Amino acid sequence: MLQDFNERFKSTTGSRYFLSAGNRAEVEEYLNEKDFLIPGEEVLAIMPAGEGNMNVTLRVLSSRRRFIVKQSRPWVARFPELDAPVERILIERSFYQAIARNRFLTGHMPEILRCDAENFAIIMEDLGPADDLSSIYGTDRSLGKKQLATLLQFASELHGLTVEAFPPNRLLKALNHAQIFELPFQAGNNFPLDAIYPGLAAVARPYQHDARLKAVVSELGAIYLNEGSQLIHGDFYPGSFLNVDDRVHVIDAEFAHRGRAEFDIGVLMGHLLMSRANGKRIHQIDTDYRKPAGYDDDLARRFCYLEIMRRIIGIAQLPLSLTLDERKHLLERARAGLV
């Protein structure tokens, strides 16, 4: 299977290197060819650095240091049957270039050490042992006040940047659009919802035949696809947040584009609700986030409700600790907020 992926990657991209944790020799050859290793430095071990939905992310331990090698594929790492633009790794580089002069933003993201467009790879700083914040979906484990304050300042700084030009990222936006605004609401999408949680398929069915809801979701999808005036992260949820020594970092900016700030904030708000955050944390968005000119609170709420629905009845599932009744209640609340 891995050999098939190797051949598929190389024939599609023209790259010589299919970087994986199972082939230390090829990774070391690659790093030497790129003159990244210093004389006498050897690769001692390679291991996956997190699960990685979109890309292959490797932690490399050498005789002198450790670092991260991240490579995109012309498919989604978790779902190889789903094609995705391999150039997305270059969007991440563009994001770093756009925020380069903002010390707060750069201070809360791992540093890029090398970008290799030819092989669709980035070499990055290794922040050390860290977990993303997906643990917040467990019982009584929502984001803390300090963590959320950092994330809201990050969003404030990002959405406040003046970015005149940025790659449109149309192909990845189209992929995301399908996963958020279309497929979860399609009857016969064959998502294995009952395998995720028994009874969930029956709960989802009415929303797959709800013409009024689908019309509203389609309108939101059009807003998402249109170019906006703010640079947004585009995947601003706990899977993109790392907690390192009690300090929050943001990663995985390949979904970035010039869009609506309300999308980032709405997505974040949706995940607060799915993690049973209390009212104080929800209200903290109003107190700690600096809204850019023209910001629409109602639009952010609608993106929030949409995120809840697509996560509960879509394929991009979360490790939610919610019962079936709690999921059902959230879906009902989200639909009421949308229509």
C-alpha positions as CSV (number, residue, x, y, z in Angstrom):
1,M,0.0,0.0,0.0
2,L,2.8,2.5,1.0
3,Q,4.6,1.6,-2.3
4,D,1.4,2.4,-4.2
5,F,1.2,5.8,-2.5
6,N,4.9,6.4,-3.2
7,E,4.4,5.8,-6.9
8,R,1.2,7.8,-7.0
9,F,2.9,10.8,-5.3
10,K,6.0,10.8,-7.5
11,S,4.1,10.3,-10.8
12,T,1.6,13.1,-9.9
13,T,4.1,15.7,-8.6
14,G,7.4,15.0,-10.3
15,S,9.1,15.0,-6.9
16,R,11.8,12.5,-6.2
17,Y,11.0,12.2,-2.5
18,F,8.1,10.6,-0.8
19,L,8.9,11.4,2.8
20,S,7.6,8.9,5.4
21,A,8.4,7.7,8.9
22,G,9.1,4.3,7.5
23,N,11.9,5.3,5.2
24,R,14.7,7.0,7.3
25,A,17.3,6.6,4.5
26,E,15.2,8.6,2.0
27,V,14.5,11.3,4.5
28,E,18.2,11.6,5.3
29,E,19.1,11.6,1.6
30,Y,16.5,14.4,1.1
31,L,17.8,16.5,4.0
32,N,21.4,16.1,2.7
33,E,20.5,17.1,-0.8
34,K,18.8,20.2,0.5
35,D,22.0,21.0,2.6
36,F,19.9,21.1,5.7
37,L,22.1,18.7,7.7
38,I,25.4,20.1,8.9
39,P,28.6,18.0,8.4
40,G,28.6,15.0,10.6
41,E,24.9,15.2,11.5
42,E,23.0,12.0,11.2
43,V,19.3,11.2,11.4
44,L,18.7,8.9,14.3
45,A,15.0,8.5,14.4
46,I,11.8,9.5,12.6
47,M,8.3,9.3,13.9
48,P,4.9,10.8,13.1
49,A,4.4,14.2,14.8
50,G,0.7,14.0,15.5
51,E,-2.0,12.3,13.5
52,G,-2.3,15.0,10.8
53,N,-5.6,15.2,8.8
54,M,-4.2,16.9,5.7
55,N,-0.5,16.4,5.5
56,V,2.3,14.0,6.6
57,T,4.1,15.5,9.5
58,L,7.3,13.9,10.8
59,R,9.4,14.5,13.9
60,V,13.1,14.0,13.0
61,L,15.7,13.4,15.7
62,S,19.2,13.9,14.6
63,S,22.6,13.6,16.3
64,R,22.4,17.3,17.0
65,R,18.8,18.5,17.1
66,R,15.2,17.8,16.4
67,F,12.9,19.4,13.8
68,I,9.7,18.8,11.9
69,V,9.4,17.9,8.3
70,K,5.9,18.4,6.8
71,Q,5.0,17.3,3.2
72,S,1.7,17.6,1.4
73,R,0.3,15.0,-0.9
74,P,-2.1,15.4,-3.8
75,W,-4.7,13.8,-1.5
76,V,-5.9,14.1,2.1
77,A,-3.5,12.2,4.4
78,R,-6.4,10.8,6.5
79,F,-8.6,10.0,3.5
80,P,-6.2,9.1,0.6
81,E,-9.2,8.5,-1.7
82,L,-10.0,12.2,-1.4
83,D,-7.9,14.3,-3.8
84,A,-6.5,17.6,-2.5
85,P,-4.2,20.3,-4.0
86,V,-0.6,19.4,-3.2
87,E,0.3,23.1,-3.5
88,R,-1.4,23.8,-0.2
89,I,1.9,23.6,1.6
90,L,2.9,26.8,-0.3
91,I,-0.2,28.5,1.0
92,E,1.2,27.9,4.5
93,R,4.4,29.5,3.5
94,S,2.5,32.5,2.1
95,F,0.7,32.8,5.5
96,Y,4.0,33.0,7.3
97,Q,5.3,35.6,4.9
98,A,2.1,37.7,5.5
99,I,2.4,37.6,9.3
100,A,6.2,38.0,9.4
101,R,6.2,41.5,10.9
102,N,3.8,40.7,13.7
103,R,5.7,39.5,16.7
104,F,2.6,38.2,18.5
105,L,1.6,36.0,15.6
106,T,5.0,34.7,14.8
107,G,5.6,34.1,18.5
108,H,2.6,31.8,18.6
109,M,3.5,29.6,15.6
110,P,6.4,27.3,15.0
111,E,9.1,28.9,12.9
112,I,9.6,27.8,9.3
113,L,13.3,26.8,8.8
114,R,13.1,25.9,5.1
115,C,10.4,25.7,2.4
116,D,10.9,23.4,-0.6
117,A,8.4,24.2,-3.3
118,E,9.8,21.5,-5.6
119,N,9.0,18.7,-3.2
120,F,6.0,20.3,-1.5
121,A,7.8,20.2,1.9
122,I,8.4,22.5,4.8
123,I,11.0,22.0,7.5
124,M,9.9,23.6,10.8
125,E,10.9,24.2,14.4
126,D,9.9,21.4,16.7
127,L,8.1,22.9,19.6
128,G,8.7,19.7,21.6
129,P,6.2,17.2,23.2
130,A,2.8,18.7,22.7
131,D,-0.8,17.7,22.2
132,D,-3.4,19.6,20.3
133,L,-6.4,20.8,22.2
134,S,-8.8,18.1,21.0
135,S,-8.9,17.0,24.6
136,I,-11.4,19.9,25.3
137,Y,-14.2,17.7,24.0
138,G,-14.0,15.5,27.0
139,T,-16.2,16.1,30.0
140,D,-15.4,19.4,31.7
141,R,-12.3,20.0,29.6
142,S,-13.2,23.1,27.6
143,L,-10.7,25.9,26.8
144,G,-9.4,27.8,29.8
145,K,-9.8,31.6,30.1
146,K,-6.0,32.2,29.5
147,Q,-5.9,29.9,26.5
148,L,-9.0,31.5,24.9
149,A,-7.6,34.9,25.5
150,T,-4.4,34.0,23.6
151,L,-6.4,32.6,20.7
152,L,-8.7,35.6,20.5
153,Q,-5.7,37.9,20.5
154,F,-4.2,35.8,17.8
155,A,-7.4,36.2,15.8
156,S,-7.5,39.9,16.5
157,E,-3.9,40.5,15.3
158,L,-4.4,38.3,12.2
159,H,-7.7,39.8,11.1
160,G,-6.3,43.3,11.7
161,L,-3.4,42.8,9.3
162,T,-3.4,44.8,6.0
163,V,-2.8,42.1,3.4
164,E,-3.3,43.5,-0.1
165,A,-2.4,40.2,-2.0
166,F,-2.6,36.6,-1.0
167,P,-3.0,33.4,-3.1
168,P,-6.7,32.8,-3.6
169,N,-6.4,29.1,-2.5
170,R,-9.4,28.3,-4.6
171,L,-8.8,24.5,-4.9
172,L,-8.5,23.9,-1.2
173,K,-11.5,26.3,-0.5
174,A,-13.5,24.2,-3.0
175,L,-12.6,21.0,-1.1
176,N,-13.5,22.6,2.2
177,H,-16.7,24.0,0.8
178,A,-17.9,20.5,-0.2
179,Q,-17.0,19.1,3.3
180,I,-18.7,21.9,5.2
181,F,-21.6,23.2,3.1
182,E,-22.6,20.4,0.8
183,L,-21.9,16.8,1.7
184,P,-23.2,16.7,5.3
185,F,-26.6,17.8,4.1
186,Q,-26.9,15.4,1.2
187,A,-29.1,12.4,1.5
188,G,-27.3,9.2,0.5
189,N,-23.9,10.6,1.3
190,N,-23.1,7.1,2.9
191,F,-21.4,8.6,5.9
192,P,-21.1,5.9,8.5
193,L,-22.9,7.9,11.2
194,D,-24.2,4.9,13.2
195,A,-20.7,3.5,13.4
196,I,-19.6,6.8,15.0
197,Y,-22.6,6.9,17.4
198,P,-25.5,4.5,17.3
199,G,-28.7,6.3,16.3
200,L,-26.9,9.3,14.7
201,A,-27.9,8.5,11.2
202,A,-31.6,8.8,12.1
203,V,-30.9,12.0,13.9
204,A,-29.2,13.4,10.8
205,R,-31.8,12.3,8.2
206,P,-34.3,15.2,8.6
207,Y,-31.5,17.8,8.0
208,Q,-30.6,16.0,4.8
209,H,-34.1,16.6,3.5
210,D,-34.6,20.2,4.8
211,A,-34.9,22.5,1.8
212,R,-35.1,25.6,3.9
213,L,-31.9,24.7,5.8
214,K,-30.1,23.8,2.6
215,A,-30.9,27.2,1.1
216,V,-29.4,29.1,4.1
217,V,-26.4,26.8,4.1
218,S,-25.9,27.5,0.4
219,E,-25.9,31.2,1.0
220,L,-23.3,30.9,3.7
221,G,-21.2,28.7,1.3
222,A,-21.3,31.5,-1.3
223,I,-20.0,34.0,1.3
224,Y,-17.2,31.6,2.2
225,L,-16.2,31.2,-1.5
226,N,-16.1,34.9,-2.1
227,E,-12.9,36.7,-1.5
228,G,-13.0,38.9,1.7
229,S,-10.9,41.6,3.1
230,Q,-9.3,39.9,6.1
231,L,-6.6,37.2,6.1
232,I,-8.1,34.3,8.0
233,H,-6.6,31.1,9.2
234,G,-9.4,29.0,7.7
235,D,-9.2,26.1,10.1
236,F,-9.4,27.8,13.5
237,Y,-10.4,25.0,15.8
238,P,-8.7,23.0,18.6
239,G,-7.0,20.5,16.2
240,S,-5.0,23.5,15.0
241,F,-4.0,24.6,18.5
242,L,-1.0,23.1,20.4
243,N,-0.4,23.5,24.2
244,V,3.3,23.7,24.8
245,D,4.5,24.4,28.4
246,D,1.3,26.2,29.2
247,R,1.5,28.3,26.0
248,V,-0.9,28.0,23.1
249,H,0.5,27.8,19.6
250,V,-1.4,27.8,16.3
251,I,-0.4,25.5,13.4
252,D,-1.6,24.2,10.0
253,A,-2.4,27.4,8.1
254,E,-2.8,25.7,4.7
255,F,-6.5,26.7,4.6
256,A,-5.7,30.4,4.9
257,H,-7.1,32.9,2.5
258,R,-8.6,36.4,2.3
259,G,-12.1,35.9,3.6
260,R,-14.4,36.9,6.3
261,A,-13.1,37.1,9.9
262,E,-16.5,35.8,11.0
263,F,-15.7,32.4,9.6
264,D,-12.7,31.9,12.0
265,I,-14.6,33.3,15.0
266,G,-17.8,31.3,14.2
267,V,-15.8,28.1,13.9
268,L,-14.1,28.7,17.2
269,M,-17.4,29.5,18.8
270,G,-18.9,26.3,17.5
271,H,-16.2,24.3,19.1
272,L,-16.6,26.0,22.4
273,L,-20.3,25.0,22.4
274,M,-19.5,21.4,21.4
275,S,-17.0,21.2,24.3
276,R,-19.7,22.4,26.8
277,A,-18.0,25.7,27.4
278,N,-19.8,27.8,30.0
279,G,-21.4,31.1,29.2
280,K,-18.3,33.1,30.4
281,R,-16.1,31.6,27.7
282,I,-18.7,32.4,25.0
283,H,-19.0,35.9,26.3
284,Q,-15.2,36.2,26.3
285,I,-15.3,36.4,22.5
286,D,-17.2,39.7,22.9
287,T,-14.7,41.1,25.4
288,D,-11.4,39.9,24.1
289,Y,-11.7,39.8,20.3
290,R,-11.1,43.1,18.5
291,K,-13.6,43.1,15.7
292,P,-12.4,44.5,12.3
293,A,-14.5,47.1,10.5
294,G,-17.7,45.7,9.1
295,Y,-17.7,42.7,11.3
296,D,-21.1,41.0,11.4
297,D,-22.0,39.3,14.7
298,D,-25.0,37.5,13.1
299,L,-22.8,36.1,10.4
300,A,-20.3,34.7,12.9
301,R,-23.2,33.1,14.8
302,R,-24.5,31.5,11.6
303,F,-21.0,30.1,10.8
304,C,-20.9,28.8,14.4
305,Y,-24.2,26.9,14.0
306,L,-23.2,25.6,10.6
307,E,-19.9,24.3,12.1
308,I,-21.8,22.5,14.8
309,M,-24.1,20.8,12.3
310,R,-21.4,19.7,9.9
311,R,-19.2,18.3,12.6
312,I,-22.0,16.3,14.2
313,I,-23.5,14.9,10.9
314,G,-20.5,15.2,8.6
315,I,-17.5,13.0,7.9
316,A,-15.0,15.3,9.7
317,Q,-15.9,14.0,13.1
318,L,-14.5,15.0,16.5
319,P,-13.8,13.0,19.7
320,L,-17.0,14.4,21.3
321,S,-18.1,13.1,24.7
322,L,-21.7,14.3,23.9
323,T,-24.5,11.8,24.3
324,L,-27.0,11.3,21.4
325,D,-29.5,13.5,23.1
326,E,-26.9,16.2,23.6
327,R,-26.0,16.0,19.9
328,K,-29.7,16.1,18.9
329,H,-30.2,19.2,21.1
330,L,-27.2,21.0,19.6
331,L,-28.5,20.2,16.1
332,E,-31.9,21.5,16.9
333,R,-30.4,24.7,18.4
334,A,-28.1,25.2,15.4
335,R,-30.9,24.8,12.9
336,A,-33.1,27.2,14.8
337,G,-30.2,29.7,14.7
338,L,-29.8,29.3,11.0
339,V,-33.3,29.4,9.7
